[in-house]
Amino acid sequence: MPLKRLIGKFLRFIFTTNRAIWFEKDLTGELIDYQAKIPVEIDMNSTSQTIEWLKKQKESWVTNPQEITAALTYNHCWPSVRTNGETIGCIKIGFNNPYIVDYNRVIQLPEGMAFIYDTYVLEEMREKGVAKYLISQANKFVKSQGYTKVGCHIPPWNKASISAYEKMGFKKVKYIRNIRLFGFSILIAKSPWNFSFFTKGKIIKGYVPYG
Ligand SMILES: CC(C)(COP(=O)(O)OP(=O)(O)OC[C@H]1O[C@@H](n2cnc3c(N)ncnc32)[C@H](O)[C@@H]1OP(=O)(O)O)[C@@H](O)C(=O)NCCC(=O)NCCS
């Protein structure tokens, strides 16, 4: 391994940090039935095809091996969306125990709550409402499985993703800062209206998003 990569790996072991906004949506009311601006169809039974399709994409973060293992172990649902028979995007739905890449671990969701993550749409197909369609279909599916709430987490810089989720009724619940020191993870939660890195945050002892 080249020295530069080795040093980078060592420094990342000593310290890394990331943050995300936790969103939640209550599923007990009427859900938005959003239609994309292009003709699309969703396949709710395509988890293995979605995994294979994601492996062909440029971004390696969409196919984290531990995330895939958790998804297959706990029967998560990774539907894909097609137009004219071609897959153009997907969404990941986790039940009970999703693996959160930012935290390097599987979390335990509270009773009645599902989790949506990594909405992904091919670059040339973006801004046509495909993500909003995927989110609205995922909400409907999760509700049909008996869940009353769905959560997701999005880094604050991802404006397109935040916009799509907020349009589909998701509300900010918390900001979470994840700090990893020598392999140990500390999660700090703040209310969404008052967040900064060093000001008082509550250290979460249990699992996100409930501290
Ligand atoms: C995030 C992503 C899934 C959105 O897909 P999409 O099909 O283009 O989303 P939609 O067309 O349904 O809606 C996107 C919304 O964000 C808006 N938007 C797009 N780019 C934006 C930007 N840079 N800043 C602010 N808003 C933006 C769009 O105008 C649209 O808003 P509208 O409802 O007012 O029209 C897509 O950009 C993507 O795959 N990104 C890479 C993967 C990723 O980051 N996934 C999210 C992980 S948390």
The ligand as an SDF file (V2000), in Angstrom:
LIG
                    3D

 48 50  0  0  0  0  0  0  0  0999 V2000
  -30.9060   13.4170   -4.5430 C   0  0  0  0  0  0  0  0  0  0  0  0
  -31.4950   12.7850   -5.8050 C   0  0  0  0  0  0  0  0  0  0  0  0
  -31.9300   11.3630   -5.4710 C   0  0  0  0  0  0  0  0  0  0  0  0
  -32.6940   13.6000   -6.2660 C   0  0  0  0  0  0  0  0  0  0  0  0
  -33.2690   12.9330   -7.3800 O   0  0  0  0  0  0  0  0  0  0  0  0
  -34.2540   13.6990   -8.4180 P   0  0  0  0  0  0  0  0  0  0  0  0
  -35.0030   12.6610   -9.1670 O   0  0  0  0  0  0  0  0  0  0  0  0
  -33.4690   14.6520   -9.2180 O   0  0  0  0  0  0  0  0  0  0  0  0
  -35.2140   14.4800   -7.4070 O   0  0  0  0  0  0  0  0  0  0  0  0
  -36.6210   15.1560   -7.7500 P   0  0  0  0  0  0  0  0  0  0  0  0
  -36.6340   15.6120   -9.1800 O   0  0  0  0  0  0  0  0  0  0  0  0
  -37.7210   14.2590   -7.3220 O   0  0  0  0  0  0  0  0  0  0  0  0
  -36.6180   16.3950   -6.7330 O   0  0  0  0  0  0  0  0  0  0  0  0
  -35.4620   17.1030   -6.4600 C   0  0  0  0  0  0  0  0  0  0  0  0
  -35.8160   18.4410   -5.8890 C   0  0  0  0  0  0  0  0  0  0  0  0
  -34.5810   19.0750   -5.5090 O   0  0  0  0  0  0  0  0  0  0  0  0
  -34.4060   20.2500   -6.2880 C   0  0  0  0  0  0  0  0  0  0  0  0
  -32.9950   20.3800   -6.5280 N   0  0  0  0  0  0  0  0  0  0  0  0
  -32.2430   19.7220   -7.4280 C   0  0  0  0  0  0  0  0  0  0  0  0
  -30.9580   20.1060   -7.3100 N   0  0  0  0  0  0  0  0  0  0  0  0
  -30.9270   21.0190   -6.3050 C   0  0  0  0  0  0  0  0  0  0  0  0
  -29.9080   21.8040   -5.6950 C   0  0  0  0  0  0  0  0  0  0  0  0
  -28.6410   21.6940   -6.1070 N   0  0  0  0  0  0  0  0  0  0  0  0
  -30.2230   22.6460   -4.6940 N   0  0  0  0  0  0  0  0  0  0  0  0
  -31.5100   22.7420   -4.2560 C   0  0  0  0  0  0  0  0  0  0  0  0
  -32.5300   22.0160   -4.7820 N   0  0  0  0  0  0  0  0  0  0  0  0
  -32.2310   21.1720   -5.7930 C   0  0  0  0  0  0  0  0  0  0  0  0
  -35.2310   20.0450   -7.5250 C   0  0  0  0  0  0  0  0  0  0  0  0
  -35.5540   21.2560   -8.1590 O   0  0  0  0  0  0  0  0  0  0  0  0
  -36.4480   19.3700   -6.9200 C   0  0  0  0  0  0  0  0  0  0  0  0
  -37.2160   20.3170   -6.2110 O   0  0  0  0  0  0  0  0  0  0  0  0
  -38.7450   20.6420   -6.5620 P   0  0  0  0  0  0  0  0  0  0  0  0
  -39.5300   19.6180   -5.8280 O   0  0  0  0  0  0  0  0  0  0  0  0
  -38.9770   21.9960   -6.0440 O   0  0  0  0  0  0  0  0  0  0  0  0
  -38.8960   20.5080   -8.0540 O   0  0  0  0  0  0  0  0  0  0  0  0
  -30.4580   12.7590   -6.9550 C   0  0  0  0  0  0  0  0  0  0  0  0
  -29.9260   14.0540   -7.0740 O   0  0  0  0  0  0  0  0  0  0  0  0
  -29.3120   11.7820   -6.7190 C   0  0  0  0  0  0  0  0  0  0  0  0
  -29.4020   10.6060   -7.0800 O   0  0  0  0  0  0  0  0  0  0  0  0
  -28.2090   12.2530   -6.1380 N   0  0  0  0  0  0  0  0  0  0  0  0
  -27.0460   11.3990   -5.8670 C   0  0  0  0  0  0  0  0  0  0  0  0
  -27.3330   10.4320   -4.7540 C   0  0  0  0  0  0  0  0  0  0  0  0
  -27.7490   11.1210   -3.4830 C   0  0  0  0  0  0  0  0  0  0  0  0
  -27.1720   12.1320   -3.0780 O   0  0  0  0  0  0  0  0  0  0  0  0
  -28.7690   10.5380   -2.8270 N   0  0  0  0  0  0  0  0  0  0  0  0
  -29.2940   11.0280   -1.5650 C   0  0  0  0  0  0  0  0  0  0  0  0
  -28.5900   10.4030   -0.4340 C   0  0  0  0  0  0  0  0  0  0  0  0
  -29.1310   11.0990    1.1010 S   0  0  0  0  0  0  0  0  0  0  0  0
  1  2  1  0
  2  3  1  0
  2  4  1  0
  2 36  1  0
  4  5  1  0
  5  6  1  0
  6  7  2  0
  6  8  1  0
  6  9  1  0
  9 10  1  0
 10 11  2  0
 10 12  1  0
 10 13  1  0
 13 14  1  0
 14 15  1  0
 15 16  1  0
 15 30  1  0
 16 17  1  0
 17 18  1  0
 17 28  1  0
 18 19  1  0
 18 27  1  0
 19 20  2  0
 20 21  1  0
 21 22  1  0
 21 27  2  0
 22 23  1  0
 22 24  2  0
 24 25  1  0
 25 26  2  0
 26 27  1  0
 28 29  1  0
 28 30  1  0
 30 31  1  0
 31 32  1  0
 32 33  2  0
 32 34  1  0
 32 35  1  0
 36 37  1  0
 36 38  1  0
 38 39  2  0
 38 40  1  0
 40 41  1  0
 41 42  1  0
 42 43  1  0
 43 44  2  0
 43 45  1  0
 45 46  1  0
 46 47  1  0
 47 48  1  0
M  END
$$$$
